[in-house]
Amino acid sequence: MSNEKKEIIQKAQVASQTYFKEKYGIDVEFTDHKFIPADLSHTVSLTGYVKGNKDQEIFTMVDYDTYEVKTGSVPDEIKPLK
């Protein structure tokens, strides 16, 4: 994997960790990533779990031009913060 892709993944993980902490109050660990073909979208998807509970899977998609989280998914039992 190129250094550029490693840097994209690292920045996307930081953006996603901030997203989950601010929106749900949870800490997450990432286990996998997948780049959407660049001719379709400049997006990387990240999958992982809530720290301390590998059964609570999370998912996020991050635009790697802006490092904005486009979507995030958590188990139904985790509710957004007010």
RARAFEN-V456375 format. One record per residue. N is the residue number from 1. PSI is psi in radians with two decimals (* if undefined). D_CENTER is the distance of its C-alpha to the mean C-alpha in Angstrom with 2 decimals. Layout:
N/PSI/D_CENTER ; N/PSI/D_CENTER
//
This chain:
1/2.43/18.84 ; 2/2.75/19.71 ; 3/-0.61/19.11 ; 4/-0.78/17.66 ; 5/-0.67/14.89 ; 6/-0.72/14.31 ; 7/-0.72/14.17 ; 8/-0.81/11.71 ; 9/-0.77/9.24 ; 10/-0.82/10.20 ; 11/-0.66/9.93 ; 12/-0.66/6.48 ; 13/-0.73/5.58 ; 14/-0.79/8.20 ; 15/-0.71/7.30 ; 16/-0.70/4.18 ; 17/-0.73/6.84 ; 18/-0.76/9.35 ; 19/-0.89/8.17 ; 20/-0.62/8.30 ; 21/-0.80/11.39 ; 22/-0.68/13.08 ; 23/-0.63/12.66 ; 24/-0.19/13.12 ; 25/0.50/14.47 ; 26/2.68/12.52 ; 27/2.47/11.35 ; 28/2.74/8.80 ; 29/2.44/9.19 ; 30/2.44/7.40 ; 31/-0.34/10.11 ; 32/2.85/9.60 ; 33/2.79/8.56 ; 34/2.26/10.67 ; 35/2.26/12.04 ; 36/2.46/13.60 ; 37/2.29/17.23 ; 38/-0.45/17.86 ; 39/-0.24/20.86 ; 40/-0.76/18.89 ; 41/2.56/15.86 ; 42/1.19/14.18 ; 43/2.49/10.69 ; 44/2.36/8.33 ; 45/2.48/6.41 ; 46/2.40/4.43 ; 47/2.71/6.37 ; 48/-2.57/7.93 ; 49/2.88/10.04 ; 50/2.28/11.44 ; 51/2.30/13.44 ; 52/-0.13/16.96 ; 53/1.59/16.51 ; 54/-0.22/15.31 ; 55/-0.30/16.53 ; 56/1.56/13.95 ; 57/2.53/11.14 ; 58/2.82/7.75 ; 59/2.50/5.75 ; 60/2.68/3.73 ; 61/2.28/5.75 ; 62/2.28/6.56 ; 63/2.06/10.32 ; 64/0.15/11.31 ; 65/-0.65/14.69 ; 66/-0.24/13.77 ; 67/0.62/10.22 ; 68/2.33/10.08 ; 69/2.06/7.30 ; 70/-0.65/9.41 ; 71/2.65/8.46 ; 72/2.56/6.88 ; 73/2.37/8.93 ; 74/2.86/10.63 ; 75/2.65/14.12 ; 76/-0.55/17.03 ; 77/-0.21/18.55 ; 78/2.04/15.91 ; 79/2.58/17.15 ; 80/2.62/15.94 ; 81/2.71/17.85 ; 82/*/20.89
//
